[in-house]
Amino acid sequence: MKKWEYLTAPVLIHNTKMILDNFGADGWELVQIVQGATPEQLVAYFKREKP
């Protein structure tokens, strides 16, 4: 059975692509992005398989 690890991270709305590309390069898969306390704040949820 696969085992997963999870990460939540803030995402700056003006630099979204670069931030998501960096997490993807480290093997993280984006699961969901939700709005934070204000419309400019986003929170990303990632997962990746444990080694």
Gaussian input, Z-matrix of N, CA and C with variables (Angstrom, degrees):
# hf/3-21g

backbone

0 1
 N
 C     1     B1
 C     2     B2     1     A1
 N     3     B3     2     A2     1     D1
 C     4     B4     3     A3     2     D2
 C     5     B5     4     A4     3     D3
 N     6     B6     5     A5     4     D4
 C     7     B7     6     A6     5     D5
 C     8     B8     7     A7     6     D6
 N     9     B9     8     A8     7     D7
 C    10    B10     9     A9     8     D8
 C    11    B11    10    A10     9     D9
 N    12    B12    11    A11    10    D10
 C    13    B13    12    A12    11    D11
 C    14    B14    13    A13    12    D12
 N    15    B15    14    A14    13    D13
 C    16    B16    15    A15    14    D14
 C    17    B17    16    A16    15    D15
 N    18    B18    17    A17    16    D16
 C    19    B19    18    A18    17    D17
 C    20    B20    19    A19    18    D18
 N    21    B21    20    A20    19    D19
 C    22    B22    21    A21    20    D20
 C    23    B23    22    A22    21    D21
 N    24    B24    23    A23    22    D22
 C    25    B25    24    A24    23    D23
 C    26    B26    25    A25    24    D24
 N    27    B27    26    A26    25    D25
 C    28    B28    27    A27    26    D26
 C    29    B29    28    A28    27    D27
 N    30    B30    29    A29    28    D28
 C    31    B31    30    A30    29    D29
 C    32    B32    31    A31    30    D30
 N    33    B33    32    A32    31    D31
 C    34    B34    33    A33    32    D32
 C    35    B35    34    A34    33    D33
 N    36    B36    35    A35    34    D34
 C    37    B37    36    A36    35    D35
 C    38    B38    37    A37    36    D36
 N    39    B39    38    A38    37    D37
 C    40    B40    39    A39    38    D38
 C    41    B41    40    A40    39    D39
 N    42    B42    41    A41    40    D40
 C    43    B43    42    A42    41    D41
 C    44    B44    43    A43    42    D42
 N    45    B45    44    A44    43    D43
 C    46    B46    45    A45    44    D44
 C    47    B47    46    A46    45    D45
 N    48    B48    47    A47    46    D46
 C    49    B49    48    A48    47    D47
 C    50    B50    49    A49    48    D48
 N    51    B51    50    A50    49    D49
 C    52    B52    51    A51    50    D50
 C    53    B53    52    A52    51    D51
 N    54    B54    53    A53    52    D52
 C    55    B55    54    A54    53    D53
 C    56    B56    55    A55    54    D54
 N    57    B57    56    A56    55    D55
 C    58    B58    57    A57    56    D56
 C    59    B59    58    A58    57    D57
 N    60    B60    59    A59    58    D58
 C    61    B61    60    A60    59    D59
 C    62    B62    61    A61    60    D60
 N    63    B63    62    A62    61    D61
 C    64    B64    63    A63    62    D62
 C    65    B65    64    A64    63    D63
 N    66    B66    65    A65    64    D64
 C    67    B67    66    A66    65    D65
 C    68    B68    67    A67    66    D66
 N    69    B69    68    A68    67    D67
 C    70    B70    69    A69    68    D68
 C    71    B71    70    A70    69    D69
 N    72    B72    71    A71    70    D70
 C    73    B73    72    A72    71    D71
 C    74    B74    73    A73    72    D72
 N    75    B75    74    A74    73    D73
 C    76    B76    75    A75    74    D74
 C    77    B77    76    A76    75    D75
 N    78    B78    77    A77    76    D76
 C    79    B79    78    A78    77    D77
 C    80    B80    79    A79    78    D78
 N    81    B81    80    A80    79    D79
 C    82    B82    81    A81    80    D80
 C    83    B83    82    A82    81    D81
 N    84    B84    83    A83    82    D82
 C    85    B85    84    A84    83    D83
 C    86    B86    85    A85    84    D84
 N    87    B87    86    A86    85    D85
 C    88    B88    87    A87    86    D86
 C    89    B89    88    A88    87    D87
 N    90    B90    89    A89    88    D88
 C    91    B91    90    A90    89    D89
 C    92    B92    91    A91    90    D90
 N    93    B93    92    A92    91    D91
 C    94    B94    93    A93    92    D92
 C    95    B95    94    A94    93    D93
 N    96    B96    95    A95    94    D94
 C    97    B97    96    A96    95    D95
 C    98    B98    97    A97    96    D96
 N    99    B99    98    A98    97    D97
 C   100   B100    99    A99    98    D98
 C   101   B101   100   A100    99    D99
 N   102   B102   101   A101   100   D100
 C   103   B103   102   A102   101   D101
 C   104   B104   103   A103   102   D102
 N   105   B105   104   A104   103   D103
 C   106   B106   105   A105   104   D104
 C   107   B107   106   A106   105   D105
 N   108   B108   107   A107   106   D106
 C   109   B109   108   A108   107   D107
 C   110   B110   109   A109   108   D108
 N   111   B111   110   A110   109   D109
 C   112   B112   111   A111   110   D110
 C   113   B113   112   A112   111   D111
 N   114   B114   113   A113   112   D112
 C   115   B115   114   A114   113   D113
 C   116   B116   115   A115   114   D114
 N   117   B117   116   A116   115   D115
 C   118   B118   117   A117   116   D116
 C   119   B119   118   A118   117   D117
 N   120   B120   119   A119   118   D118
 C   121   B121   120   A120   119   D119
 C   122   B122   121   A121   120   D120
 N   123   B123   122   A122   121   D121
 C   124   B124   123   A123   122   D122
 C   125   B125   124   A124   123   D123
 N   126   B126   125   A125   124   D124
 C   127   B127   126   A126   125   D125
 C   128   B128   127   A127   126   D126
 N   129   B129   128   A128   127   D127
 C   130   B130   129   A129   128   D128
 C   131   B131   130   A130   129   D129
 N   132   B132   131   A131   130   D130
 C   133   B133   132   A132   131   D131
 C   134   B134   133   A133   132   D132
 N   135   B135   134   A134   133   D133
 C   136   B136   135   A135   134   D134
 C   137   B137   136   A136   135   D135
 N   138   B138   137   A137   136   D136
 C   139   B139   138   A138   137   D137
 C   140   B140   139   A139   138   D138
 N   141   B141   140   A140   139   D139
 C   142   B142   141   A141   140   D140
 C   143   B143   142   A142   141   D141
 N   144   B144   143   A143   142   D142
 C   145   B145   144   A144   143   D143
 C   146   B146   145   A145   144   D144
 N   147   B147   146   A146   145   D145
 C   148   B148   147   A147   146   D146
 C   149   B149   148   A148   147   D147
 N   150   B150   149   A149   148   D148
 C   151   B151   150   A150   149   D149
 C   152   B152   151   A151   150   D150

   B1=1.4402
   B2=1.5327
   B3=1.3172
   B4=1.4572
   B5=1.5226
   B6=1.3280
   B7=1.4603
   B8=1.5258
   B9=1.3287
   B10=1.4555
   B11=1.5224
   B12=1.3174
   B13=1.4518
   B14=1.5226
   B15=1.3238
   B16=1.4610
   B17=1.5141
   B18=1.3233
   B19=1.4578
   B20=1.5199
   B21=1.3081
   B22=1.4628
   B23=1.5239
   B24=1.3232
   B25=1.4594
   B26=1.5194
   B27=1.3405
   B28=1.4584
   B29=1.5276
   B30=1.3073
   B31=1.4623
   B32=1.5212
   B33=1.3270
   B34=1.4555
   B35=1.5204
   B36=1.2989
   B37=1.4655
   B38=1.5349
   B39=1.3209
   B40=1.4682
   B41=1.5292
   B42=1.3520
   B43=1.4594
   B44=1.5301
   B45=1.3120
   B46=1.4623
   B47=1.5268
   B48=1.3191
   B49=1.4634
   B50=1.5162
   B51=1.3052
   B52=1.4578
   B53=1.5322
   B54=1.3284
   B55=1.4628
   B56=1.5295
   B57=1.3314
   B58=1.4718
   B59=1.5222
   B60=1.3308
   B61=1.4637
   B62=1.5253
   B63=1.3371
   B64=1.4623
   B65=1.5261
   B66=1.3239
   B67=1.4592
   B68=1.5248
   B69=1.3241
   B70=1.4585
   B71=1.5147
   B72=1.3261
   B73=1.4616
   B74=1.5224
   B75=1.3223
   B76=1.4618
   B77=1.5259
   B78=1.3296
   B79=1.4606
   B80=1.5217
   B81=1.3408
   B82=1.4632
   B83=1.5147
   B84=1.3168
   B85=1.4600
   B86=1.5314
   B87=1.3294
   B88=1.4573
   B89=1.5226
   B90=1.3302
   B91=1.4550
   B92=1.5250
   B93=1.3464
   B94=1.4624
   B95=1.5200
   B96=1.3265
   B97=1.4678
   B98=1.5184
   B99=1.3324
   B100=1.4607
   B101=1.5231
   B102=1.3098
   B103=1.4522
   B104=1.5216
   B105=1.3320
   B106=1.4586
   B107=1.5179
   B108=1.3251
   B109=1.4621
   B110=1.5273
   B111=1.3385
   B112=1.4631
   B113=1.5204
   B114=1.3387
   B115=1.4719
   B116=1.5281
   B117=1.3361
   B118=1.4652
   B119=1.5244
   B120=1.3170
   B121=1.4617
   B122=1.5248
   B123=1.3251
   B124=1.4597
   B125=1.5243
   B126=1.3221
   B127=1.4574
   B128=1.5255
   B129=1.3214
   B130=1.4533
   B131=1.5268
   B132=1.3105
   B133=1.4622
   B134=1.5235
   B135=1.3386
   B136=1.4633
   B137=1.5189
   B138=1.3518
   B139=1.4662
   B140=1.5213
   B141=1.3339
   B142=1.4664
   B143=1.5100
   B144=1.3115
   B145=1.4532
   B146=1.5300
   B147=1.3307
   B148=1.4519
   B149=1.5203
   B150=1.3301
   B151=1.4751
   B152=1.5144
   A1=108.81
   A2=116.27
   A3=121.27
   A4=110.28
   A5=115.02
   A6=121.32
   A7=107.01
   A8=116.30
   A9=121.86
   A10=110.94
   A11=115.47
   A12=121.34
   A13=106.96
   A14=116.14
   A15=121.66
   A16=110.66
   A17=114.94
   A18=121.60
   A19=108.74
   A20=116.78
   A21=121.10
   A22=106.76
   A23=116.02
   A24=120.17
   A25=110.41
   A26=116.74
   A27=119.51
   A28=109.14
   A29=116.55
   A30=121.79
   A31=107.95
   A32=116.10
   A33=120.85
   A34=109.19
   A35=116.97
   A36=121.62
   A37=112.31
   A38=118.21
   A39=120.31
   A40=112.82
   A41=118.25
   A42=120.89
   A43=111.50
   A44=116.33
   A45=122.16
   A46=113.06
   A47=118.27
   A48=120.64
   A49=111.81
   A50=118.74
   A51=121.50
   A52=111.26
   A53=116.49
   A54=120.68
   A55=110.31
   A56=116.95
   A57=120.01
   A58=111.39
   A59=118.43
   A60=121.44
   A61=111.32
   A62=117.44
   A63=120.84
   A64=111.51
   A65=117.35
   A66=119.55
   A67=110.80
   A68=117.58
   A69=120.95
   A70=112.16
   A71=117.54
   A72=121.40
   A73=111.47
   A74=116.97
   A75=121.51
   A76=112.50
   A77=117.16
   A78=121.07
   A79=114.84
   A80=117.78
   A81=120.46
   A82=110.50
   A83=116.58
   A84=123.10
   A85=108.55
   A86=116.02
   A87=120.87
   A88=109.52
   A89=115.88
   A90=121.50
   A91=110.25
   A92=115.84
   A93=119.70
   A94=109.63
   A95=115.71
   A96=122.14
   A97=107.09
   A98=115.69
   A99=120.71
   A100=108.74
   A101=115.31
   A102=121.19
   A103=109.37
   A104=115.69
   A105=121.04
   A106=110.69
   A107=115.23
   A108=121.10
   A109=112.89
   A110=116.84
   A111=121.42
   A112=108.80
   A113=118.04
   A114=119.88
   A115=114.00
   A116=117.78
   A117=120.96
   A118=112.41
   A119=117.06
   A120=120.84
   A121=109.93
   A122=115.28
   A123=121.32
   A124=108.73
   A125=116.22
   A126=121.96
   A127=107.23
   A128=115.95
   A129=121.49
   A130=109.67
   A131=115.78
   A132=123.03
   A133=107.55
   A134=115.73
   A135=122.31
   A136=109.98
   A137=114.53
   A138=120.46
   A139=108.23
   A140=115.25
   A141=121.44
   A142=108.28
   A143=114.60
   A144=119.95
   A145=109.47
   A146=115.96
   A147=120.13
   A148=109.28
   A149=116.00
   A150=118.33
   A151=112.84
   D1=139.18
   D2=179.00
   D3=-72.01
   D4=145.90
   D5=174.02
   D6=-117.01
   D7=140.80
   D8=-174.91
   D9=-120.10
   D10=151.89
   D11=168.17
   D12=-120.21
   D13=153.99
   D14=-172.62
   D15=-127.64
   D16=155.82
   D17=-178.97
   D18=-146.20
   D19=137.07
   D20=169.21
   D21=-114.56
   D22=142.23
   D23=-177.48
   D24=-149.88
   D25=142.84
   D26=174.07
   D27=-71.73
   D28=146.28
   D29=178.71
   D30=-126.06
   D31=124.12
   D32=177.91
   D33=-76.07
   D34=127.45
   D35=-173.23
   D36=-63.40
   D37=-28.10
   D38=-178.42
   D39=-85.59
   D40=-5.38
   D41=-177.34
   D42=-135.94
   D43=33.16
   D44=-171.55
   D45=-59.49
   D46=-49.07
   D47=-175.06
   D48=-59.98
   D49=-47.03
   D50=-178.58
   D51=-62.41
   D52=-42.35
   D53=-179.84
   D54=-63.54
   D55=-47.13
   D56=-179.75
   D57=-66.31
   D58=-38.22
   D59=176.54
   D60=-61.14
   D61=-39.87
   D62=179.61
   D63=-64.86
   D64=-43.86
   D65=177.18
   D66=-64.88
   D67=-40.84
   D68=178.40
   D69=-62.16
   D70=-37.95
   D71=178.37
   D72=-64.31
   D73=-26.03
   D74=177.50
   D75=-89.35
   D76=6.36
   D77=175.32
   D78=92.96
   D79=5.21
   D80=179.47
   D81=-83.37
   D82=135.62
   D83=176.17
   D84=-103.40
   D85=127.96
   D86=178.68
   D87=-70.40
   D88=128.32
   D89=178.55
   D90=-100.65
   D91=-44.89
   D92=-176.44
   D93=-163.92
   D94=150.85
   D95=169.75
   D96=-121.83
   D97=132.39
   D98=178.56
   D99=-126.23
   D100=156.97
   D101=178.21
   D102=-74.01
   D103=140.37
   D104=176.89
   D105=-86.83
   D106=-148.07
   D107=-176.61
   D108=-66.34
   D109=-28.35
   D110=177.57
   D111=-128.97
   D112=163.24
   D113=179.66
   D114=-60.09
   D115=-24.08
   D116=-179.58
   D117=-81.98
   D118=-14.21
   D119=-178.32
   D120=-99.07
   D121=128.02
   D122=176.80
   D123=-121.92
   D124=148.92
   D125=175.19
   D126=-123.68
   D127=126.77
   D128=-179.11
   D129=-104.78
   D130=140.62
   D131=176.52
   D132=-112.87
   D133=126.83
   D134=-177.96
   D135=-123.77
   D136=160.32
   D137=171.37
   D138=-144.24
   D139=155.91
   D140=171.13
   D141=-154.46
   D142=154.38
   D143=-179.03
   D144=-71.03
   D145=136.80
   D146=177.23
   D147=-69.85
   D148=141.65
   D149=178.91
   D150=-69.09

